[in-house]
Amino acid sequence: MSDIDVAIGIDADCVAGWLGSYGGEDSPADLSRGISAGKEGIPRLVQLFEDENVDTSWYIPGHTIETFRDEVEAVAAGGHEIGIHGYSHENPTDLNREQEDTIIEASIDLIKDVTGERPAGHRASWWEYSENTPELVEKHDFLYDSSLMETQFEPTWMRKGDSWKKIEYDQSPETWMEPYQYGEETDVVEIPISWYRDDIPPMLFVKQPNYHAGYKDPAMLYEQYYKRQFDFLYNRRKAGVYTLTIHPDLHGLPHMIPHLEEFIQYVKGHENVEIKTLEEIAHKFKDDPSAYESKGEYV
């Protein structure tokens, strides 16, 4: 059994990302980039994973499923896991409970229509939780969630009911001088992700709401971020889960394909490391919560 499991998660935002997150909802040019991600980026990644013989986990907004049905069916036909990721990549913190619940139910149905099975995984769009998200994830009986960053390399149990006091500068400090309060653990597995193992922040060119150039050198990204974090896990922690999050919007671009191929081959070159889906990782953790505990000197 492997000591380290690597999971490649693909958030197939495509047009939905521009509608809900990247400020491009009024730009035909930006929306066309989302179309390219669906029509070209998804098939390129599916082919790459077939070439490398790896199973991956895809989190696909409902909008992407309905807009690029053939491409999404190819993801399923390739044996990859598909989990939910909102409908139009809307921010859950801007939704009321009924809206969020409706989107989750519709997303489940859309994925069932493609795969014939209920999705095991939930990944919140924007990687944001509303005050209702944990209860809704539990209500809809997801095996796992992968939206939070409390740990770097080890699954935990999703909690509901966490609370904290925000600073209110017009009030006496005694009213907000309180520690963070942990809520109740659920039986939903929480598999951590990281903005530092995500391609959007350094690499996506956006004009609105804040201009961001998005022209980082992908070789630097892999050498200085992705590989160094894997090396820390492998050499110092010696056990755990490594989640990488990519998007067909970026890693489906021609200049990115060789870097991802090289990284997959780099990971495969290490003993006691396997590339798995997040669903497989969640089952492994649920069967043995100590499976990913550190075996080295670092947590």
C-alpha positions as CSV (number, residue, x, y, z in Angstrom):
1,M,0.0,0.0,0.0
2,S,1.3,3.4,-0.9
3,D,2.4,5.9,1.8
4,I,1.7,8.9,-0.4
5,D,-1.2,9.3,-2.7
6,V,-1.3,12.0,-5.4
7,A,-4.6,13.2,-6.7
8,I,-5.0,15.4,-9.8
9,G,-8.2,17.4,-9.6
10,I,-9.5,19.1,-12.7
11,D,-11.9,22.0,-12.1
12,A,-13.5,22.3,-15.6
13,D,-14.8,25.9,-15.1
14,C,-14.8,26.8,-18.9
15,V,-17.5,29.3,-19.7
16,A,-19.0,29.0,-16.1
17,G,-15.8,30.4,-14.7
18,W,-16.2,33.6,-16.6
19,L,-19.9,33.8,-15.7
20,G,-19.4,33.4,-12.0
21,S,-15.9,34.3,-11.0
22,Y,-13.5,36.0,-13.4
23,G,-15.4,39.1,-14.4
24,G,-16.0,38.1,-18.0
25,E,-19.7,37.7,-18.1
26,D,-20.2,40.7,-20.5
27,S,-17.2,39.9,-22.7
28,P,-17.7,37.7,-25.8
29,A,-13.9,37.5,-26.0
30,D,-13.5,36.1,-22.4
31,L,-16.4,33.7,-23.0
32,S,-14.8,32.4,-26.1
33,R,-11.8,31.5,-23.9
34,G,-14.2,29.4,-21.9
35,I,-15.4,27.8,-25.1
36,S,-11.9,26.9,-26.0
37,A,-11.3,25.3,-22.6
38,G,-14.3,23.1,-23.1
39,K,-13.8,22.2,-26.7
40,E,-10.0,21.9,-26.8
41,G,-8.7,21.9,-23.2
42,I,-10.9,19.1,-21.9
43,P,-10.1,16.6,-24.8
44,R,-6.3,17.4,-24.5
45,L,-6.3,16.6,-20.8
46,V,-8.4,13.4,-21.4
47,Q,-5.8,12.3,-24.0
48,L,-2.9,13.2,-21.7
49,F,-4.3,11.1,-18.9
50,E,-4.9,8.2,-21.2
51,D,-1.4,8.4,-22.5
52,E,0.0,8.4,-18.9
53,N,-2.5,5.8,-17.7
54,V,-3.7,7.8,-14.7
55,D,-7.2,8.2,-13.1
56,T,-8.1,11.7,-12.1
57,S,-11.0,13.5,-10.4
58,W,-13.0,16.1,-12.3
59,Y,-15.2,18.8,-10.7
60,I,-17.5,20.0,-13.3
61,P,-20.0,22.9,-13.1
62,G,-23.5,22.1,-14.3
63,H,-23.1,24.7,-17.0
64,T,-20.0,22.9,-18.4
65,I,-21.8,19.6,-18.4
66,E,-24.8,21.0,-20.4
67,T,-22.6,23.1,-22.7
68,F,-19.9,20.5,-23.5
69,R,-21.9,17.3,-23.1
70,D,-19.8,15.3,-25.6
71,E,-16.5,16.4,-24.0
72,V,-17.8,15.6,-20.4
73,E,-19.0,12.2,-21.6
74,A,-15.5,11.5,-22.8
75,V,-14.2,12.3,-19.3
76,A,-16.6,9.7,-17.9
77,A,-15.7,7.2,-20.6
78,G,-12.1,7.6,-19.7
79,G,-12.8,6.2,-16.2
80,H,-12.3,9.4,-14.4
81,E,-14.3,10.5,-11.3
82,I,-16.7,13.4,-11.7
83,G,-17.8,15.5,-8.7
84,I,-20.0,18.6,-8.4
85,H,-18.7,22.2,-8.6
86,G,-21.6,24.6,-8.7
87,Y,-23.6,25.4,-11.8
88,S,-22.2,28.7,-13.1
89,H,-19.2,28.8,-10.7
90,E,-21.3,31.1,-8.5
91,N,-19.9,32.2,-5.1
92,P,-21.7,30.2,-2.3
93,T,-21.4,33.1,0.1
94,D,-23.7,35.1,-2.1
95,L,-26.4,32.3,-2.2
96,N,-29.2,31.7,0.3
97,R,-29.8,28.2,1.5
98,E,-32.5,27.4,-1.0
99,Q,-30.4,28.6,-3.9
100,E,-27.4,26.6,-2.9
101,D,-29.5,23.5,-2.2
102,T,-31.2,23.8,-5.6
103,I,-27.8,24.1,-7.4
104,I,-26.4,21.0,-5.5
105,E,-29.5,18.9,-6.4
106,A,-29.4,19.9,-10.0
107,S,-25.6,19.2,-10.2
108,I,-26.1,15.8,-8.7
109,D,-28.8,15.0,-11.3
110,L,-26.6,16.2,-14.2
111,I,-23.7,14.0,-13.2
112,K,-26.0,11.0,-12.6
113,D,-27.3,11.5,-16.2
114,V,-23.7,11.3,-17.5
115,T,-22.2,8.6,-15.3
116,G,-25.3,6.7,-14.1
117,E,-24.1,7.1,-10.5
118,R,-24.4,9.7,-7.7
119,P,-21.2,11.8,-7.4
120,A,-19.1,11.0,-4.3
121,G,-17.4,14.4,-4.1
122,H,-18.3,18.0,-3.5
123,R,-16.0,20.9,-4.3
124,A,-17.4,24.3,-3.7
125,S,-17.0,26.8,-6.5
126,W,-14.7,29.7,-5.5
127,W,-13.4,27.3,-2.8
128,E,-15.8,29.1,-0.5
129,Y,-18.2,27.8,2.1
130,S,-21.4,29.6,3.0
131,E,-22.9,29.2,6.4
132,N,-25.1,26.5,4.9
133,T,-22.5,24.5,2.9
134,P,-21.4,21.9,5.5
135,E,-25.0,21.0,6.4
136,L,-26.0,20.7,2.7
137,V,-23.0,18.5,1.9
138,E,-24.0,16.3,4.8
139,K,-27.7,16.4,3.8
140,H,-26.9,15.2,0.3
141,D,-24.8,12.3,1.6
142,F,-21.5,13.1,-0.1
143,L,-18.6,10.8,0.8
144,Y,-16.2,13.7,0.8
145,D,-15.7,17.4,0.3
146,S,-12.5,19.0,-1.1
147,S,-12.8,22.8,-0.7
148,L,-10.8,23.7,2.5
149,M,-7.2,24.2,3.5
150,E,-6.9,23.4,7.2
151,T,-4.2,20.9,6.5
152,Q,-1.7,20.6,3.8
153,F,-1.3,16.8,3.3
154,E,-3.8,15.0,5.5
155,P,-7.5,14.4,5.2
156,T,-9.7,15.3,8.2
157,W,-13.4,15.2,9.0
158,M,-15.6,18.0,7.7
159,R,-17.1,20.1,10.5
160,K,-20.3,22.0,10.7
161,G,-21.0,24.9,13.1
162,D,-17.6,26.5,13.3
163,S,-17.9,30.1,14.7
164,W,-15.7,33.1,15.1
165,K,-15.9,36.7,16.1
166,K,-15.2,39.4,13.5
167,I,-13.5,42.6,14.7
168,E,-16.0,45.4,15.2
169,Y,-13.9,48.5,15.7
170,D,-16.8,50.6,16.9
171,Q,-17.4,48.2,19.7
172,S,-15.5,47.5,22.9
173,P,-12.7,44.9,22.4
174,E,-14.3,42.6,25.0
175,T,-17.1,42.0,22.6
176,W,-14.9,40.3,19.9
177,M,-11.9,39.1,21.9
178,E,-12.8,35.4,21.5
179,P,-10.9,32.4,20.0
180,Y,-12.1,30.4,17.0
181,Q,-14.7,27.9,18.0
182,Y,-14.6,24.4,16.4
183,G,-17.9,22.9,15.5
184,E,-19.2,19.4,15.3
185,E,-17.3,16.7,13.3
186,T,-19.4,15.0,10.6
187,D,-18.6,11.6,8.9
188,V,-17.8,13.5,5.6
189,V,-14.1,13.3,4.7
190,E,-12.4,16.6,4.0
191,I,-9.6,16.3,1.6
192,P,-7.4,19.5,1.6
193,I,-6.6,21.6,-1.4
194,S,-4.2,24.5,-1.7
195,W,-4.0,27.8,-3.6
196,Y,-0.3,27.1,-3.9
197,R,-1.0,23.9,-5.8
198,D,-3.6,25.6,-8.2
199,D,-2.8,27.0,-11.6
200,I,-5.4,29.9,-11.6
201,P,-3.8,32.4,-9.2
202,P,-0.4,32.6,-11.0
203,M,-1.4,31.9,-14.6
204,L,-4.9,33.2,-15.6
205,F,-5.0,36.5,-17.4
206,V,-8.1,38.5,-16.3
207,K,-9.2,42.0,-17.0
208,Q,-12.0,42.4,-14.4
209,P,-12.6,43.1,-11.6
210,N,-8.9,43.5,-11.0
211,Y,-6.4,43.3,-13.9
212,H,-4.0,40.3,-13.5
213,A,-1.4,39.6,-16.1
214,G,-1.2,35.8,-15.4
215,Y,2.1,35.2,-17.2
216,K,4.1,33.2,-14.8
217,D,6.7,30.8,-16.2
218,P,5.2,27.3,-15.9
219,A,8.6,25.8,-15.5
220,M,9.1,28.0,-12.4
221,L,5.6,27.0,-11.1
222,Y,6.4,23.3,-11.3
223,E,10.0,23.5,-10.1
224,Q,9.5,26.1,-7.3
225,Y,6.0,25.2,-6.1
226,Y,4.6,21.9,-7.2
227,K,7.7,19.7,-7.1
228,R,9.1,21.3,-3.9
229,Q,5.8,20.6,-2.0
230,F,5.9,17.0,-3.3
231,D,9.5,16.7,-2.2
232,F,8.7,18.0,1.3
233,L,5.9,15.5,1.6
234,Y,8.0,12.6,0.3
235,N,11.3,13.4,2.1
236,R,10.2,15.0,5.3
237,R,6.7,13.9,6.1
238,K,6.9,10.6,4.3
239,A,3.1,10.0,4.2
240,G,0.1,11.9,3.2
241,V,-2.1,13.2,0.3
242,Y,-0.9,15.6,-2.4
243,T,-3.7,17.3,-4.2
244,L,-2.9,19.3,-7.4
245,T,-5.7,21.4,-8.9
246,I,-5.6,22.3,-12.6
247,H,-8.1,23.7,-15.1
248,P,-8.5,22.9,-18.8
249,D,-8.6,26.7,-19.3
250,L,-4.8,26.7,-18.4
251,H,-3.4,23.2,-18.4
252,G,-5.3,22.5,-21.6
253,L,-3.1,25.0,-23.4
254,P,-0.4,23.6,-25.6
255,H,2.5,25.0,-23.7
256,M,1.3,23.4,-20.4
257,I,0.9,19.8,-21.6
258,P,4.6,18.9,-21.4
259,H,5.0,20.3,-17.9
260,L,2.1,18.2,-16.6
261,E,3.4,15.1,-18.4
262,E,6.8,15.6,-16.8
263,F,5.3,16.1,-13.4
264,I,3.2,12.9,-13.6
265,Q,6.3,11.0,-14.7
266,Y,8.3,12.6,-11.9
267,V,5.7,11.4,-9.3
268,K,5.6,7.9,-10.8
269,G,9.4,7.7,-10.4
270,H,9.1,7.6,-6.6
271,E,8.6,4.4,-4.6
272,N,5.5,4.0,-2.4
273,V,3.6,6.7,-4.3
274,E,0.4,6.2,-6.3
275,I,-1.8,8.5,-8.3
276,K,-5.4,8.0,-7.2
277,T,-8.8,9.7,-7.4
278,L,-10.1,11.6,-4.4
279,E,-12.9,9.1,-4.1
280,E,-10.3,6.4,-3.6
281,I,-8.4,8.5,-1.1
282,A,-11.7,9.3,0.9
283,H,-12.5,5.5,1.1
284,K,-8.9,4.8,2.3
285,F,-9.1,7.4,5.0
286,K,-12.6,6.3,6.1
287,D,-11.4,2.7,6.4
288,D,-8.2,3.8,8.3
289,P,-8.1,7.5,9.6
290,S,-4.4,6.9,10.5
291,A,-3.5,6.0,6.9
292,Y,-2.1,9.4,6.0
293,E,-0.5,10.4,9.4
294,S,3.0,11.7,9.1
295,K,5.8,9.1,9.3
296,G,8.6,11.7,9.4
297,E,9.7,14.6,11.6
298,Y,7.2,17.1,10.1
299,V,3.4,17.4,10.3
